[in-house]
Amino acid sequence: MAPPAESFTGWGEPEQMMGQRRRRELRVGIIGAGVSGLTTCKHFLEQGLNVTVFEAKSGLGGVWRSTYATTKLQTPKQGYQFSDFPWPEDVPNFPSHHQVVDYLESYATRFGILERIHFNSKVLSLARISRTKFERVESVGGRDRGVGRLRTIEEDEETKSHDSLSHGIIRRRSVERADDYVWEVYVRRTISASDEFDDCMDEWYEFDYLVMCCGRFGDVPRVPSFPPFEGPEIFEGRVLHVVDYCSLDASKVRDLVAGKKVVVVGFQKTSLDIAVEVAEANQEINGPPCTMVFRRTHWMYPRHRQAFGYIPFGFFWNSRLASFWTSKPDQGLLQRVLQSIFSPVRSAVWKMIEYYLRFTLPLSRFGLVPEHALFQDLSACVLPQVPVTLFQHLEAGRIQTQKTPYMSFYPKGLRLADGTDLEADSVILCTGYNGDAKLKSILPKEYKDVLLEPGNVLTLYRGIIHPHIPNMGFIGYSEGLSSVHSSEIGAQWLAQLLRKSFTLPSIAEMETERAKWLQHSRSTTPFFNRPCLAPWQIWHTDKLCRDMGRNQYRKRSWWQEMFYLYSNNDYNFSNSLV
C-alpha cells in the first residue's frame, strides 16, 4: 500500500508546515524508557524539543528491569556507558542488572529525563491524522475505563484555567489548531492495580514526531510452531518462554527448577545463563541435571576477552583496521581491490581466532564446536560470552546437551528427531523475541503493510528512518557491539535531523541504500534475521558523523586511529575532536 502523499517531502515534513512548527516547540513523543528511550530524550531536550516519554512499566530500564536473576553485562562497563556519563568507580567491571538499572536511573536524574516520563502508560495504538480542530471530551477514570482526550503538555498549560475536575471527570474546551498532520497516540495509564481490577484511564496525545524505542527484546515471545498433537498442549509439565521465566520472583523460580527435570531450548546467551541458573539451583540438593536442547551451536568467547593472551578480541571487529578489511555494501573500487588483495590474510586471521577458541575452551570435549565460521556469528550478532561456570557444570554433569534438528512434545517431555525421549517437569523456551510484532500491534494498517519491506525485515535508512513512515524514527533497532553506543549516536543524529542541521536524500536513494544493506547482510551470514552492525559499527558510525558534520576520526593520532579500540567515549562531541 502506498503511504500518504505527505510522507514524500524530506522526512515526511511538508515544507509549508515548517515555519508554523518553528514558531512553537516541536512536540516529540518517545515510546519506551529503556536505554534507547532515555538517551533519545536526553539529546532531544538538549536541542530544545518538547519531549514526552511513555513507559508501560512502573520503572525505567526496559529489559534490564525485567530479567532473570543472574543477568550481567557481557562487556566491561566501559563498553556500556554513555559518552558523557561514566560509571561509578566502585561498580564492578561486569555489573549486575540491578546495577545497570541504578546507572540508568542516575543518568535519567542527572539530565532531567525522569520528569518527562509517564510511567505505567502503555501505548495501545497510533494514528496519523489531519484536522483543524481538536475537541476536548470528558475523561472518566477508575473502573469504568473511561475515555479522555489529554493533549500535549503545551496545550494542557493553555487550557488549565478552564479545566474542572470532579469525581475523575476532566472537561476541557476545544482548541483551535492549524491544518496539519500529527501523530495521535492512544495510551492506557494504570493509576492503581489490585488483584481484583486495574484502575485505568485512557488518554490521547498529539505529537509532531514520534520515536519508537520499545526495543526488540522482551515482551513478545517467539514460540516455535508444532504440528497438531506434537506441541506444548499435550505436555503434562509446564512450558514457559523466557519472557515468563523473567517475570517470576526468586521463590517461584526455585519451585520451578529445584529438584526438577528442566529442559532449556536454545543455544544463545539467555539459554546458556538459564541453564547455569538451573544447574546451580540443583547443585546443593543434588538434583537432576539440566538438559539443553538446540539445533546448532554458536561460537562463544571467554570472559577474559583477550586472544593469544594479549590481543583484545575487540581488535578484530572494533578497530579501524578491522573495519578497513571488512567488506561493505557501498565501498569504492579501490577498497574492493585492496580487500581482495588482503582477503587471504583476513581469512587466516579469523581461522586463527577459531583455533584459539577451540584450544582455550573445551568445545570439542562437549561436542560444541560450530560447523560454520566465526564471522558468520558476529555478522548476525549471535556471539555470546561464555558464562563463567558453564564448563564446570558440563564437566560435573549438572548440564547435559542434546543437538537435534527437530523436536516435539509428548506427555512426559520432549521427543528428539532420532526418537530419543527426554523426560521433563519443565521446559523453558529460549527461542527469541518478536520485537517487530510490538511495532505492528500499534501502527496504523497502512504502515504495518510497509514496515517489514523489503524482505520481511525491519531495514531502516541509517538504522533509524523508514522512508515510507513519515515523522517517525526508530532508535535501538539496529544491534551493534554496544546498544548504548548505537542508541546514543542514533539519538544524536535524529536530534540534528529534527533541527534541520542536515537533510535526507530522496525516497528512492534511501530505498536503494536499504536494499543494498539487506542484500549484503544476507550474503554475509545464513543467520541474518534482524539488522546487525557488529562488524560494521565504525563504518556505520562514520556515516552518521558525516551527516551531522562531525569529525569521524576520533583518535589523537593515525596509529591510535588504526590500531586502538573504539568505544562510545570516543563520540563525546563536547571534546576538541568535534
LINLIN-V827625 format. One record per helix or strand. SS is the DSSP state (h for helix, s for strand). FROM is the first residue (numbers start at 1). TO is the last residue. If there is no record, write none. Layout:
ss,from,to
SS,FROM,TO
SS,FROM,TO
This chain:
ss,from,to
h,5,8
h,15,22
s,27,31
h,35,46
s,50,54
h,62,64
s,72,72
h,77,79
s,82,82
s,85,85
s,96,96
h,97,110
h,114,116
s,117,118
s,121,134
s,139,140
h,142,144
s,147,147
h,153,162
s,164,166
s,169,171
s,175,193
s,198,207
s,209,212
s,221,221
h,232,234
s,238,241
h,242,246
h,250,257
s,262,265
h,269,283
s,290,294
s,300,301
s,306,307
s,311,312
h,313,316
s,319,319
h,320,324
h,333,360
h,374,379
s,384,385
h,390,396
s,399,403
s,407,410
s,413,416
s,421,423
s,426,429
s,433,433
h,435,442
h,445,451
s,461,461
s,465,465
s,472,474
s,479,479
h,483,498
h,507,524
s,532,532
h,534,548
h,558,563
s,565,565
h,568,571
